[in-house]
């Protein structure tokens, strides 16, 4: 026995060293890494913990309640949970459960590394097998999946079953498939592979019977205890649950992750979360198309001694299932990667792995964590993934049919290069748009958005033509000064192109140097502002205006004490000032919309809630579009404004579809909704009566 161990070590010492390092790396990752990184801190381990905690009430899976997974894994989580509560909880309450569950799944994860090596040995030499093992160990997705999900467990049974089929060990392969099926449905995809490649009817039948026996033995206790709960819920959800994260789901306008509906204590639940809008004949037609494609592949001539053909056929089976499946989760990539490692351990395979991993990142991390409202990101991720999986089907098909002539290889390389270039270009476009969207989303959620938007209207950047904003002026480059560093890095990403931003500690030489370079200075004073800076500026500059944003104050200073600046557009009833505005567009088609943002300032506290009117008018003052509502869509009524407070008030004014071509203007004002009495307007030349005429014109075309 010892001699055999020594012989095995000598033959595979490079791989054994790799496996040892892989084990150690994963153990350290289990203790020190969290799924999501800086973007989030989440995984399905939390879901598994929640379901296992039901046992605190003496309730157990498939005895008292059902889960969306077959019983093997839920019962594993129950055992792990009961073990974890033997230990006093840590500050992070998930520590012991996550640690023990990760340790319980670690043998399956390392088993996958070993099986990648063993299967590679079956279809190639030792050098290729070691290369495949290094390929797999260096991949990010298997480790990330193991740290947050349990898919490495059913993947183990899938790989084990495939390895045993390569060895023509029908009964053991059947047991592996049965165990895999009772963990997750995907390993059952090996059934047609086994029936195709096992030699002799006896082995084929033995393979099927062994799988059935394994399934029956695991199911037997649950059938005896609660037959209805197990039979009618264990696998029915796989067939009846709603689509998610696929083109099926997009067609139904569903943009959430996979959710299984129904009461877990109800043996006859409705698993769907929405009613599909896809006609049944489309579903039936697509299903029939995939079935015919697979049947055609299944009936092609086979080379019984060509083990690589079995692996390529198994890869095609998995990929076609992924393409057809109504549901997809990022962790499903774990089932695709081993076949890329075996069949394409080269540049082609590396590119496919990177594209698929980045698609997962786009889908799982960016869309669901940061941009849940940007549906185009999910559609982009699904498109990239689908194209990559289709390209892999093409690659596997060439191997399956032994098509390797020089002309075919050249066509394959050209097609791969073309696809790569297209994906890179599309990836660049998507990356640019994602970064742009990130700025838009963060700006929309920014607590200081009103102050940022107002500053933009007051100090347009000198190097560029002035944007279509009115209400302020700038005789030189303006500076925005903070005495609190957190405010500096919150404003900097959004205003760095519009102003010079500085953070100062006290009224010192740095502040004097800033003042010497700028004709105009803005000072934002937050809850921890330094009064000495405000006093220093008051002594040396002319304070033009004070603006209140929540509990913070924004002060405007000018170096020219005798300068008179137009600091506001109009005053309404001695109660409110219209400081400035910003148009979202200067040209629009009839039937479109005009975005408009107004900046109001309360001159005094008011006991009435006034309504703002915005009218799009032509030269004859006929109204072609309007939007009336209390400020900020009713979220900031004037009765709650404090003296000096600045309010950002946004509108989208719809334009009538029959509006003639020409230049239009916008008028705004306020009125009492109880009496319909408008506030009188006073201010700059031309602003009088009961309305404010905004200066910028809007060109409407057809």
C-alpha positions as CSV (number, residue, x, y, z in Angstrom):
1,X,0.0,0.0,0.0
2,X,2.8,2.4,1.0
3,X,4.6,1.5,-2.2
4,X,1.5,2.3,-4.3
5,X,1.2,5.7,-2.6
6,X,4.8,6.5,-3.3
7,X,4.4,5.4,-6.9
8,X,1.3,7.6,-7.3
9,X,3.2,10.6,-5.8
10,X,6.1,10.1,-8.1
11,X,3.8,9.9,-11.1
12,X,1.7,12.9,-10.2
13,X,3.9,15.0,-7.8
14,X,3.4,18.2,-9.8
15,X,-0.4,17.9,-9.6
16,X,-0.3,16.9,-5.9
17,X,1.8,20.1,-5.2
18,X,-0.8,22.1,-7.1
19,X,-3.7,20.5,-5.2
20,X,-2.0,21.2,-1.8
21,X,-1.6,24.9,-2.7
22,X,-5.2,25.0,-4.0
23,X,-6.5,23.6,-0.7
24,X,-4.5,26.1,1.4
25,X,-5.6,29.0,-0.8
26,X,-9.2,28.1,-0.5
27,X,-9.0,27.7,3.3
28,X,-7.5,31.1,3.7
29,X,-10.1,32.5,1.3
30,X,-12.9,31.0,3.4
31,X,-11.7,32.9,6.5
32,X,-10.7,36.2,4.9
33,X,-12.8,36.8,1.7
34,X,-16.4,37.7,1.4
35,X,-18.5,37.4,-1.8
36,X,-19.1,40.9,-3.3
37,X,-15.9,42.5,-2.2
38,X,-16.3,46.3,-1.9
39,X,-19.4,46.2,-4.1
40,X,-21.5,44.2,-1.7
41,X,-21.4,41.6,1.1
42,X,-23.8,38.9,0.1
43,X,-24.1,35.3,-0.9
44,X,-26.7,32.5,-0.8
45,X,-25.0,31.3,2.4
46,X,-27.3,33.8,4.2
47,X,-30.3,32.1,2.5
48,X,-29.1,28.7,3.5
49,X,-28.7,29.9,7.1
50,X,-32.3,31.3,7.1
51,X,-33.8,28.0,6.0
52,X,-31.7,26.0,8.4
53,X,-32.7,28.2,11.3
54,X,-36.3,26.9,10.9
55,X,-35.1,23.8,12.7
56,X,-35.0,25.9,15.9
57,X,-38.8,25.4,16.0
58,X,-38.4,21.6,15.4
59,X,-39.3,21.8,11.7
60,X,-37.2,20.0,9.1
61,X,-36.9,20.2,5.3
62,X,-39.1,17.8,3.3
63,X,-40.7,16.7,6.5
64,X,-42.4,19.9,7.5
65,X,-41.5,22.3,4.6
66,X,-40.1,22.2,1.1
67,X,-37.2,24.0,-0.5
68,X,-36.3,24.7,-4.1
69,X,-33.4,22.2,-3.9
70,X,-33.6,18.4,-3.7
71,X,-33.0,17.2,-0.1
72,X,-29.3,16.3,0.1
73,X,-28.0,19.9,0.4
74,X,-30.8,21.2,2.6
75,X,-30.1,18.5,5.1
76,X,-26.4,19.2,4.9
77,X,-27.1,22.8,5.9
78,X,-29.2,21.6,8.8
79,X,-26.3,19.5,10.1
80,X,-23.9,22.4,9.6
81,X,-26.2,24.8,11.4
82,X,-26.8,22.5,14.4
83,X,-23.0,22.2,14.7
84,X,-22.4,26.0,14.3
85,X,-24.7,26.9,17.2
86,X,-22.6,24.9,19.6
87,X,-20.1,27.8,19.4
88,X,-20.8,31.2,21.0
89,X,-21.6,33.7,18.2
90,X,-18.9,36.1,17.0
91,X,-19.5,39.8,16.3
92,X,-20.2,38.8,12.7
93,X,-23.0,36.2,13.4
94,X,-22.5,34.3,10.2
95,X,-18.9,33.3,11.1
96,X,-19.4,29.8,12.3
97,X,-22.2,28.8,9.9
98,X,-20.3,30.1,6.9
99,X,-17.0,28.6,8.1
100,X,-18.5,25.1,8.7
101,X,-20.5,25.1,5.5
102,X,-17.4,26.2,3.5
103,X,-15.5,23.4,5.1
104,X,-18.2,20.9,4.4
105,X,-18.2,22.0,0.7
106,X,-14.4,22.1,0.5
107,X,-14.0,18.4,-0.3
108,X,-16.3,18.8,-3.3
109,X,-14.4,21.8,-4.5
110,X,-11.0,20.1,-4.2
111,X,-12.7,17.0,-5.7
112,X,-13.5,19.1,-8.7
113,X,-9.9,20.1,-9.1
114,X,-8.9,16.4,-8.9
115,X,-11.6,15.3,-11.4
116,X,-10.6,18.0,-13.9
117,X,-7.1,16.5,-13.8
118,X,-8.3,12.9,-14.0
119,X,-10.7,13.6,-16.9
120,X,-7.9,15.4,-18.7
121,X,-5.7,12.3,-18.2
122,X,-8.4,10.2,-19.9
123,X,-8.5,12.4,-23.1
124,X,-4.8,13.4,-23.2
125,X,-1.3,12.9,-21.8
126,X,0.0,14.0,-18.4
127,X,1.4,17.3,-19.6
128,X,-2.0,18.3,-21.0
129,X,-3.7,17.1,-17.8
130,X,-1.4,19.2,-15.6
131,X,-2.0,22.2,-17.9
132,X,-5.8,21.7,-17.6
133,X,-5.4,21.5,-13.8
134,X,-3.5,24.8,-13.7
135,X,-6.1,26.4,-15.9
136,X,-8.9,25.4,-13.6
137,X,-7.1,26.3,-10.4
138,X,-6.3,29.8,-11.7
139,X,-9.9,30.5,-12.5
140,X,-11.7,33.0,-10.3
141,X,-15.3,31.7,-10.7
142,X,-14.9,28.3,-9.0
143,X,-13.5,29.9,-5.8
144,X,-16.1,32.7,-5.8
145,X,-18.9,30.2,-6.3
146,X,-17.7,28.0,-3.5
147,X,-17.6,31.0,-1.1
148,X,-21.2,31.9,-1.8
149,X,-23.1,29.0,-3.2
150,X,-23.3,25.2,-3.2
151,X,-23.0,24.6,-6.9
152,X,-19.5,23.0,-6.5
153,X,-21.4,20.1,-4.8
154,X,-23.6,19.1,-7.8
155,X,-20.7,20.0,-10.1
156,X,-18.7,17.3,-8.3
157,X,-21.2,14.7,-9.0
158,X,-21.5,15.8,-12.7
159,X,-17.7,15.6,-13.1
160,X,-17.5,12.3,-11.2
161,X,-20.2,10.8,-13.3
162,X,-18.4,11.9,-16.5
163,X,-15.1,10.5,-15.3
164,X,-16.7,7.1,-14.4
165,X,-18.4,7.0,-17.8
166,X,-15.1,7.5,-19.5
167,X,-13.8,4.6,-17.5
168,X,-16.9,2.6,-18.5
169,X,-17.9,2.1,-14.9
170,X,-21.6,2.2,-15.5
171,X,-23.0,1.4,-12.0
172,X,-20.7,3.8,-10.2
173,X,-21.5,6.5,-12.8
174,X,-25.2,5.8,-12.2
175,X,-24.8,6.3,-8.5
176,X,-23.0,9.6,-9.0
177,X,-25.8,10.8,-11.3
178,X,-28.4,9.8,-8.8
179,X,-26.6,11.6,-5.9
180,X,-26.1,14.6,-8.2
181,X,-29.8,14.6,-9.1
182,X,-30.8,14.6,-5.4
183,X,-28.5,17.7,-4.9
184,X,-29.5,19.7,-8.0
185,X,-31.1,18.7,-11.3
186,X,-28.2,19.6,-13.6
187,X,-26.1,16.3,-13.2
188,X,-29.0,14.4,-14.8
189,X,-27.8,15.8,-18.1
190,X,-25.3,12.9,-18.0
191,X,-28.1,10.3,-18.7
192,X,-28.1,10.8,-22.4
193,X,-24.3,10.9,-22.5
194,X,-24.1,7.6,-20.7
195,X,-26.7,5.9,-22.9
196,X,-24.8,7.1,-26.0
197,X,-21.3,6.0,-25.0
198,X,-21.6,3.1,-22.6
199,X,-20.8,-0.2,-24.4
200,X,-23.5,-2.8,-24.4
201,X,-27.1,-2.9,-23.3
202,X,-26.2,-4.3,-19.9
203,X,-24.1,-1.3,-18.9
204,X,-26.7,1.1,-20.2
205,X,-29.4,-0.5,-18.1
206,X,-27.1,-0.9,-15.1
207,X,-26.3,2.8,-15.4
208,X,-30.0,3.8,-15.4
209,X,-30.9,1.3,-12.6
210,X,-28.1,2.4,-10.4
211,X,-29.2,6.1,-10.7
212,X,-32.8,5.1,-9.9
213,X,-31.7,3.1,-6.8
214,X,-29.6,6.0,-5.5
215,X,-32.5,8.4,-6.0
216,X,-35.0,6.0,-4.4
217,X,-32.8,5.3,-1.3
218,X,-32.4,9.0,-0.6
219,X,-36.1,9.7,-1.2
220,X,-37.4,6.7,0.8
221,X,-37.3,8.3,4.3
222,X,-39.1,11.4,3.0
223,X,-41.7,9.3,1.1
224,X,-42.4,7.4,4.3
225,X,-42.7,10.5,6.5
226,X,-44.4,13.0,4.1
227,X,-45.0,11.5,0.7
228,X,-47.2,14.3,-0.6
229,X,-44.7,17.1,0.3
230,X,-41.8,15.3,-1.3
231,X,-43.5,14.0,-4.4
232,X,-45.4,17.1,-5.4
233,X,-42.9,19.9,-4.5
234,X,-39.4,18.5,-4.7
235,X,-38.9,18.9,-8.4
236,X,-42.1,20.5,-9.7
237,X,-40.7,24.0,-9.0
238,X,-38.0,23.3,-11.6
239,X,-40.7,22.9,-14.3
240,X,-43.1,25.6,-13.2
241,X,-41.1,28.4,-11.7
242,X,-40.8,31.7,-13.5
243,X,-38.0,32.6,-15.9
244,X,-35.1,34.8,-14.6
245,X,-31.9,36.4,-16.1
246,X,-32.5,35.0,-19.6
247,X,-34.0,36.2,-22.8
248,X,-37.2,34.3,-21.7
249,X,-37.4,36.6,-18.7
250,X,-36.5,39.7,-20.7
251,X,-39.4,38.9,-23.1
252,X,-41.7,38.9,-20.0
253,X,-40.2,42.2,-18.8
254,X,-38.9,40.5,-15.7
255,X,-35.5,41.9,-14.6
256,X,-35.0,40.4,-11.1
257,X,-33.0,37.4,-10.0
258,X,-34.5,33.9,-9.6
259,X,-37.3,33.8,-7.1
260,X,-39.4,30.7,-6.2
261,X,-42.9,31.7,-5.2
262,X,-45.3,29.9,-2.8
263,X,-45.6,29.1,0.9
264,X,-42.9,26.6,1.9
265,X,-45.4,24.8,4.2
266,X,-47.9,24.4,1.4
267,X,-47.5,21.1,-0.5
268,X,-49.3,22.6,-3.6
269,X,-47.8,26.0,-4.0
270,X,-47.7,28.2,-7.1
271,X,-44.0,28.6,-7.8
272,X,-44.3,31.3,-10.4
273,X,-43.9,35.0,-9.5
274,X,-45.4,36.4,-12.7
275,X,-47.7,35.4,-15.5
276,X,-45.7,34.8,-18.6
277,X,-46.7,36.8,-21.7
278,X,-44.9,34.5,-24.1
279,X,-47.5,32.6,-26.3
280,X,-47.5,28.9,-25.6
281,X,-46.8,28.1,-29.3
282,X,-43.5,30.1,-29.1
283,X,-42.5,28.2,-26.0
284,X,-43.4,24.9,-27.7
285,X,-41.7,25.8,-30.9
286,X,-38.4,26.8,-29.2
287,X,-38.5,23.6,-27.1
288,X,-39.1,21.5,-30.2
289,X,-36.2,23.2,-32.0
290,X,-33.8,22.5,-29.2
291,X,-35.1,18.9,-28.9
292,X,-34.6,18.3,-32.7
293,X,-31.0,19.8,-32.6
294,X,-30.1,17.6,-29.7
295,X,-31.7,14.5,-31.3
296,X,-29.7,15.2,-34.5
297,X,-26.5,15.4,-32.5
298,X,-27.4,12.3,-30.5
299,X,-27.9,10.2,-33.6
300,X,-24.6,11.2,-35.3
301,X,-22.0,8.4,-35.8
302,X,-19.8,7.9,-32.7
303,X,-16.3,6.8,-32.2
304,X,-16.5,4.6,-29.1
305,X,-12.8,4.7,-28.4
306,X,-12.6,8.5,-28.8
307,X,-13.1,9.7,-25.2
308,X,-12.6,13.3,-26.3
309,X,-15.8,12.9,-28.4
310,X,-17.7,11.9,-25.2
311,X,-16.4,15.0,-23.4
312,X,-17.3,17.3,-26.3
313,X,-20.8,15.7,-26.5
314,X,-21.2,16.3,-22.7
315,X,-20.1,19.9,-23.2
316,X,-22.6,20.4,-26.0
317,X,-25.3,18.9,-23.7
318,X,-24.5,21.3,-20.9
319,X,-24.3,24.3,-23.2
320,X,-27.5,23.6,-25.0
321,X,-29.2,23.2,-21.7
322,X,-27.9,26.6,-20.5
323,X,-29.0,28.2,-23.8
324,X,-32.5,26.7,-23.5
325,X,-33.1,27.0,-19.8
326,X,-35.6,29.7,-18.7
327,X,-33.5,30.5,-15.7
328,X,-29.8,31.4,-15.2
329,X,-27.8,32.5,-12.2
330,X,-24.2,33.6,-12.4
331,X,-23.0,30.6,-10.4
332,X,-24.2,28.3,-13.2
333,X,-21.0,29.3,-15.0
334,X,-19.3,26.7,-12.8
335,X,-20.9,24.0,-14.9
336,X,-19.5,25.4,-18.2
337,X,-15.9,26.1,-17.2
338,X,-14.6,22.5,-16.8
339,X,-15.4,21.7,-20.5
340,X,-13.6,24.8,-21.7
341,X,-10.6,23.7,-19.6
342,X,-10.6,20.2,-21.2
343,X,-11.5,21.0,-24.8
344,X,-9.9,24.5,-25.2
345,X,-6.9,24.9,-22.9
346,X,-5.5,27.7,-25.1
347,X,-6.0,31.3,-26.0
348,X,-9.5,30.6,-27.4
349,X,-10.6,29.0,-24.1
350,X,-9.0,31.8,-22.0
351,X,-11.0,34.5,-24.0
352,X,-14.2,32.6,-23.5
353,X,-13.6,32.2,-19.8
354,X,-12.9,35.9,-19.5
355,X,-16.0,36.9,-21.5
356,X,-18.2,34.7,-19.5
357,X,-16.7,35.8,-16.2
358,X,-17.1,39.5,-17.1
359,X,-20.7,38.8,-18.2
360,X,-21.3,37.4,-14.7
361,X,-19.7,40.5,-13.1
362,X,-21.8,42.7,-15.3
363,X,-24.9,40.8,-14.3
364,X,-24.4,39.7,-10.7
365,X,-22.3,42.6,-9.3
366,X,-23.0,45.7,-11.3
367,X,-26.7,45.2,-12.3
368,X,-28.1,43.7,-9.2
369,X,-25.9,45.5,-6.7
370,X,-25.4,49.0,-8.2
371,X,-27.7,49.5,-11.2
372,X,-30.9,47.6,-10.6
373,X,-33.0,50.0,-12.6
374,X,-30.7,50.0,-15.7
375,X,-32.2,47.0,-17.5
376,X,-30.0,47.4,-20.5
377,X,-27.0,46.2,-18.4
378,X,-28.7,42.9,-17.7
379,X,-29.7,42.6,-21.4
380,X,-26.0,43.2,-22.4
381,X,-24.8,40.6,-20.0
382,X,-27.3,38.0,-21.3
383,X,-26.3,38.9,-24.9
384,X,-22.5,38.5,-24.2
385,X,-23.1,35.2,-22.3
386,X,-25.3,33.8,-25.1
387,X,-22.9,34.7,-27.8
388,X,-20.0,33.1,-25.9
389,X,-21.9,29.9,-25.2
390,X,-23.0,29.7,-28.9
391,X,-19.4,30.1,-29.9
392,X,-18.4,27.4,-27.5
393,X,-21.1,25.1,-29.1
394,X,-19.4,25.8,-32.5
395,X,-16.0,25.0,-31.1
396,X,-17.2,21.8,-29.4
397,X,-19.1,20.8,-32.6
398,X,-15.9,20.9,-34.6
399,X,-14.3,18.6,-32.1
400,X,-17.3,16.4,-31.9
401,X,-17.4,15.9,-35.7
402,X,-13.6,15.7,-36.0
403,X,-13.5,18.7,-38.3
404,X,-9.9,19.8,-38.2
405,X,-8.8,20.5,-41.8
406,X,-6.6,23.5,-42.6
407,X,-9.5,25.4,-44.3
408,X,-11.8,24.7,-41.4
409,X,-9.2,25.8,-38.9
410,X,-8.7,29.0,-40.8
411,X,-12.4,29.7,-40.9
412,X,-12.6,28.9,-37.1
413,X,-9.7,31.3,-36.4
414,X,-11.2,34.1,-38.5
415,X,-14.6,33.6,-36.8
416,X,-13.0,33.6,-33.4
417,X,-11.1,36.8,-34.2
418,X,-14.2,38.5,-35.6
419,X,-16.2,37.5,-32.5
420,X,-13.4,38.7,-30.2
421,X,-13.1,42.1,-31.9
422,X,-16.9,42.5,-31.8
423,X,-17.0,41.6,-28.1
424,X,-14.1,43.9,-27.3
425,X,-15.7,46.8,-29.1
426,X,-19.1,46.1,-27.5
427,X,-17.4,45.8,-24.2
428,X,-15.7,49.2,-24.6
429,X,-19.1,50.8,-25.4
430,X,-20.8,49.0,-22.4
431,X,-17.9,49.9,-20.1
432,X,-18.1,53.6,-21.1
433,X,-21.9,53.6,-20.6
434,X,-21.6,51.8,-17.3
435,X,-19.2,54.4,-16.0
436,X,-21.5,57.1,-17.2
437,X,-24.5,55.5,-15.6
438,X,-22.6,55.1,-12.4
439,X,-22.0,58.9,-12.2
440,X,-25.7,59.5,-13.1
441,X,-27.0,57.1,-10.4
442,X,-24.6,58.3,-7.7
443,X,-25.5,61.9,-8.6
444,X,-29.2,61.2,-8.4
445,X,-28.8,59.6,-4.9
446,X,-26.3,62.2,-3.7
447,X,-27.5,64.0,-0.5
448,X,-25.8,67.3,-1.8
449,X,-27.3,67.0,-5.3
450,X,-29.3,70.3,-4.9
451,X,-26.1,72.2,-4.0
452,X,-24.1,70.6,-6.8
453,X,-26.8,71.4,-9.4
454,X,-27.2,75.0,-8.2
455,X,-23.4,75.6,-8.3
456,X,-23.4,74.3,-11.9
457,X,-25.9,76.9,-12.9
458,X,-24.0,79.7,-11.1
459,X,-20.4,79.0,-12.3
460,X,-20.2,77.5,-15.8
461,X,-16.6,76.4,-16.6
462,X,-14.7,79.2,-18.4
463,X,-12.9,77.1,-21.0
464,X,-16.2,75.9,-22.6
465,X,-19.1,77.8,-24.1
466,X,-21.6,78.7,-21.5
467,X,-24.3,76.0,-21.2
468,X,-28.0,76.9,-21.3
469,X,-28.2,78.1,-17.7
470,X,-29.2,81.4,-16.4
471,X,-29.2,83.2,-13.1
472,X,-25.6,83.6,-12.3
473,X,-22.3,84.9,-13.6
474,X,-18.6,84.4,-13.3
475,X,-15.9,87.0,-14.0
476,X,-13.1,84.5,-13.5
477,X,-12.5,80.9,-12.5
478,X,-14.4,80.3,-9.3
479,X,-13.2,78.3,-6.3
480,X,-15.2,76.1,-4.0
481,X,-13.7,75.8,-0.5
482,X,-14.4,73.1,2.1
483,X,-13.2,72.9,5.7
484,X,-14.4,69.3,6.0
485,X,-12.5,66.7,3.9
486,X,-15.5,64.3,3.4
487,X,-17.4,67.0,1.6
488,X,-14.5,67.6,-0.7
489,X,-14.4,64.1,-2.1
490,X,-18.2,64.0,-2.4
491,X,-18.2,67.1,-4.5
492,X,-15.0,66.6,-6.5
493,X,-16.2,63.9,-8.9
494,X,-19.2,66.0,-10.0
495,X,-17.8,69.5,-10.0
496,X,-14.1,69.2,-10.8
497,X,-14.7,70.4,-14.4
498,X,-16.8,73.4,-13.3
499,X,-14.8,74.8,-10.4
500,X,-11.5,74.6,-8.6
501,X,-12.1,72.7,-5.4
502,X,-10.0,73.0,-2.3
503,X,-10.1,71.7,1.3
504,X,-8.5,73.8,4.0
505,X,-8.0,73.2,7.7
506,X,-7.9,76.8,9.0
507,X,-7.5,80.4,7.9
508,X,-3.8,79.9,6.9
509,X,-1.4,80.5,4.1
510,X,-3.2,77.9,1.9
511,X,-6.4,79.8,2.1
512,X,-4.5,83.1,1.3
513,X,-3.0,81.4,-1.7
514,X,-6.4,80.2,-2.9
515,X,-7.9,83.7,-2.5
516,X,-5.0,85.3,-4.5
517,X,-5.8,83.1,-7.5
518,X,-9.6,83.5,-7.7
519,X,-12.0,86.4,-8.1
520,X,-14.9,84.4,-6.7
521,X,-15.0,82.0,-3.8
522,X,-17.8,79.7,-2.6
523,X,-17.5,78.3,0.9
524,X,-19.6,75.3,1.9
525,X,-20.0,75.0,5.7
526,X,-21.2,71.6,7.0
527,X,-21.9,70.5,10.5
528,X,-18.2,70.6,11.5
529,X,-17.2,73.8,9.7
530,X,-14.3,76.0,10.9
531,X,-15.7,79.5,11.8
532,X,-12.2,81.0,11.4
533,X,-12.3,80.4,7.6
534,X,-15.7,82.1,7.3
535,X,-14.4,85.1,9.4
536,X,-11.2,85.4,7.3
537,X,-13.2,85.6,4.1
538,X,-15.7,88.1,5.6
539,X,-12.8,90.4,6.4
540,X,-11.2,90.3,3.0
541,X,-14.0,89.5,0.5
542,X,-17.4,90.9,-0.2
543,X,-20.1,88.3,0.8
544,X,-22.7,88.3,-2.0
545,X,-25.3,85.8,-0.8
546,X,-26.1,83.0,1.7
547,X,-27.8,79.8,0.6
548,X,-29.1,77.1,2.9
549,X,-29.1,73.4,1.9
550,X,-30.6,71.4,4.8
551,X,-28.4,72.1,7.8
552,X,-25.5,73.3,5.7
553,X,-24.7,76.8,4.4
554,X,-23.2,77.9,1.1
555,X,-21.6,81.4,1.1
556,X,-20.7,83.3,-2.1
557,X,-17.8,85.8,-2.0
558,X,-16.4,88.2,-4.5
559,X,-13.1,90.0,-4.6
560,X,-14.7,93.1,-6.1
561,X,-16.5,94.9,-3.4
562,X,-18.2,97.4,-5.7
563,X,-19.4,94.7,-8.1
564,X,-23.1,94.2,-8.6
565,X,-24.0,90.7,-9.8
566,X,-27.4,89.4,-10.9
567,X,-27.7,86.8,-8.1
568,X,-31.3,85.8,-8.9
569,X,-33.8,85.9,-11.7
570,X,-37.1,87.0,-10.0
571,X,-38.8,87.4,-6.7
572,X,-42.3,86.1,-6.1
573,X,-44.5,87.9,-3.6
574,X,-41.5,88.8,-1.3
575,X,-41.5,85.1,-0.2
576,X,-39.6,83.1,-2.8
577,X,-36.8,83.8,-5.2
578,X,-36.1,81.9,-8.5
579,X,-32.3,81.8,-8.3
580,X,-31.6,79.9,-11.6
581,X,-32.7,77.1,-13.8
582,X,-31.3,74.5,-16.1
583,X,-32.8,73.1,-19.3
584,X,-32.2,69.5,-20.2
585,X,-32.4,70.3,-24.0
586,X,-32.7,73.1,-26.4
587,X,-34.2,71.1,-29.3
588,X,-37.0,68.6,-29.2
589,X,-39.7,67.1,-31.5
590,X,-43.4,67.8,-31.1
591,X,-44.8,65.1,-28.8
592,X,-41.6,64.9,-26.8
593,X,-40.6,66.2,-23.4
594,X,-38.5,69.1,-22.0
595,X,-36.6,68.5,-18.8
596,X,-36.4,71.6,-16.6
597,X,-34.8,72.1,-13.2
598,X,-35.6,75.2,-11.1
599,X,-33.7,76.4,-8.1
600,X,-35.9,78.3,-5.5
601,X,-34.9,80.1,-2.3
602,X,-37.1,80.9,0.6
603,X,-36.9,84.5,1.7
604,X,-39.1,83.7,4.8
605,X,-41.0,80.8,6.3
606,X,-44.4,80.4,4.7
607,X,-47.7,79.1,6.1
608,X,-49.1,78.0,2.7
609,X,-48.1,75.3,0.3
610,X,-47.9,76.9,-3.1
611,X,-48.1,75.1,-6.5
612,X,-45.5,75.7,-9.2
613,X,-46.7,76.1,-12.8
614,X,-44.4,75.6,-15.8
615,X,-45.9,76.4,-19.3
616,X,-44.3,76.0,-22.7
617,X,-45.7,78.9,-24.8
618,X,-45.2,80.3,-28.3
619,X,-44.9,83.9,-29.4
620,X,-48.6,84.4,-29.0
621,X,-48.5,83.1,-25.4
622,X,-50.5,80.0,-26.3
623,X,-49.7,77.0,-24.1
624,X,-48.4,73.9,-25.8
625,X,-47.2,72.0,-22.8
626,X,-47.4,72.3,-19.0
627,X,-46.7,70.7,-15.7
628,X,-48.1,71.9,-12.4
629,X,-47.3,70.5,-9.0
630,X,-45.9,71.5,-5.6
631,X,-42.1,71.7,-5.5
632,X,-40.1,68.5,-5.9
633,X,-43.3,66.6,-6.9
634,X,-44.9,67.4,-3.6
635,X,-41.9,66.1,-1.6
636,X,-40.8,69.6,-0.5
637,X,-43.9,71.8,0.1
638,X,-43.2,75.5,0.6
639,X,-44.8,75.4,4.0
640,X,-41.8,73.4,5.2
641,X,-39.1,75.7,3.7
642,X,-36.8,77.4,6.1
643,X,-35.5,80.9,5.6
644,X,-32.6,80.9,3.1
645,X,-33.1,77.3,2.1
646,X,-32.5,76.4,-1.6
647,X,-34.7,73.7,-3.2
648,X,-34.0,71.8,-6.4
649,X,-37.3,71.4,-8.3
650,X,-37.3,69.2,-11.4
651,X,-40.0,68.9,-14.1
652,X,-40.5,67.0,-17.4
653,X,-42.9,69.1,-19.5
654,X,-44.8,67.1,-22.1
655,X,-45.2,68.8,-25.5
656,X,-48.4,68.5,-27.5
657,X,-48.0,66.3,-30.6
658,X,-49.5,69.0,-32.8
659,X,-47.2,71.8,-31.7
660,X,-46.1,73.7,-34.8
661,X,-42.4,74.1,-35.6
662,X,-40.7,77.1,-34.1
663,X,-39.1,78.6,-31.1
664,X,-40.9,78.4,-27.7
665,X,-40.2,79.8,-24.2
666,X,-41.1,78.6,-20.8
667,X,-42.9,80.6,-18.2
668,X,-43.0,79.6,-14.5
669,X,-44.6,80.9,-11.3
670,X,-46.4,80.0,-8.2
671,X,-50.0,80.1,-7.1
672,X,-52.2,79.2,-4.1
673,X,-54.1,76.1,-5.0
674,X,-57.0,77.0,-2.7
675,X,-57.6,80.4,-4.3
676,X,-55.7,80.0,-7.6
677,X,-54.1,83.4,-6.9
678,X,-50.6,83.7,-8.3
679,X,-47.7,85.3,-6.5
680,X,-46.7,88.7,-8.0
681,X,-43.4,88.7,-9.7
682,X,-40.7,91.4,-9.5
683,X,-37.0,91.5,-10.2
684,X,-34.9,92.0,-13.3
685,X,-36.0,94.0,-16.2
686,X,-38.8,92.1,-18.0
687,X,-39.8,90.1,-15.0
688,X,-43.1,91.4,-13.7
689,X,-46.7,90.6,-13.4
690,X,-47.5,87.0,-12.1
691,X,-45.1,84.9,-14.2
692,X,-41.4,84.5,-14.9
693,X,-40.3,84.3,-18.5
694,X,-37.2,82.1,-18.8
695,X,-34.6,83.5,-21.2
696,X,-33.6,80.4,-23.1
697,X,-35.6,79.4,-26.1
698,X,-36.5,75.9,-27.2
699,X,-36.6,74.9,-30.8
700,X,-39.5,72.4,-31.6
701,X,-39.3,70.5,-34.8
702,X,-41.0,67.6,-36.5
